[in-house]
């Protein structure tokens, strides 16, 4: 929050990456997301905050059509990535997810070596022409995941053998390796200790220089630390969306104020 | 007194003890359950346990020990002169036991007066005639030493069983009395009963283990007998299996290699059928099928596992064999002479194994956490890429276990082989020829009328032992694989 003036200046110059209008999500008969309008900006960290069950994770999963894998979920509304509707019939959800990567709440490295974990995405999308190029991608991604120095001597060791914080950074490196344009993070630090959390937050800040990052978090301090824009969800509604500094210092909606001061949620 | 009566008497004592213990406990607390350490039923159960456990324990031990004791005593009564040339003490003892049970039967049928049967100086000719009249098998004339031994055998057993009945009943009464006397409001009956339950569970576990040891020992001893009669090197390295059926031995060739080859050939064909089909079925069921299809298809697939193997054998004999013969027989490609062949048995066995592979693999694939799949989808992988590169590697140890379990089944399978693969032991690479397996030959060697002490019958134990060691090795290997991969994946 101390660099708020700089953040504001940046926000002014960024263009909109992902435009969401009148979004509705139903789980069976439950109306989980109601009339949400959000603009995710490029090269910006956007935080979704709100009490448990308010729909922030559900909304995040709409952005790369992960809800398609849930049978009972129905998504309506318009989601435009660079002006193209991602729910259009012509869009292949698999291609979309390569562009809109995702990091999950619990670190979920595959039961493979560290190298193969990171090389997984580049391999299935054919991003590397040969082994040397793949090696390069893996190293670059691991460096960007701020975990290279810790694992460079044991790339063949299983990814599942790392500590929780290392696993999560490995998962971030894995997501980065496919060169996504937007990176979605669903409570990436909830399973981590404060030191690992600090490392991941630092990483998120670095990632901002290349990607548009959307992060769901329960920790308001974290949202304040890492994001430039914040959206507050409550009971499936988007209550307030604006610059992080403003949300935390001068919220317009009384519900936002109650939440950030700890009276609800 | 028959054992059943003894059993019922002890049971009756224990039930009475239960009721008395319960009422004494209530009485000692002045009729108020809250004054007791344990619920009244525990006091009853405590008395019951103390009645039943020592009494039945003694009963079992007595029943095991008495025949051994009587045998050794009676065997000492037979003078060395009574053992003929070419015979042995154990054969004479078998005759004594036959004579003893024959005498009892003859007396109860009225062919022989009881006084004669018990008279140590009775005329052996009369006794022999009496036994013959009673329809008891008498291989030779009863001699004086055998008659005397049989008589003392009978009387010692009779005395032994009466003493046993008395002692067991006394022990039951004493146990009940101790239990009843102990019963008091402060007595910790619940803890004692819990201990008893623990011992019961331990006993159940040990019986399973001891039985396994017993089975292995019986195999080992009979195998040892076999190797005394037949050279081990000929058994393990002989490439011909042609037992002589005259029972005289000498001309038999008992090489295990053709049988092992048949076993492995048929098992491999079966696994080649079962593993891909089962695994693909499991992948479809767990990853692609809608819940409704799954709820319907999985039980249906598991019905296959419930079909008795003899029915599969009939299917092989009557349907698959002729069908293969049409295609590969003399009217078709000309590779196949008759419906019974490795291919017939292997295909049908493969069908039998599909549910083993699919059902286990399905459970294992379902156990792979959804987070793995989400992680892969989140990177833009398709469903089939996710299954091939993430789900299957994660499920691999379990799948290997399922396959090896199916392999054990295939190696041990008998009925399908008997009906589908024929009975000819042959070393051949042609899968359309008849072959046979170790298990099928064990059956045919033991169901024939060969003398039980001949190598032709004893070879069954050597075959069983070999099979046991092979499947044990397979299981150990499976465990090793599963553990090795698990270390890597968790």
Interface residues (C-beta under 8 A of the other chain):
Chain A: X64 X66 X69 X71 X94 X95 X96 X97 X98 X99 X101 X102 X103 X104 X106 X108 X109 X110 X111 X112 X120 X121 X124 X125 X158 X160 X171 X174 X175 X178
Chain B: X290 X369 X371 X372 X373 X374 X375 X376 X377 X378 X379 X380 X381 X382 X385 X389 X390 X393 X394 X488 X489 X490
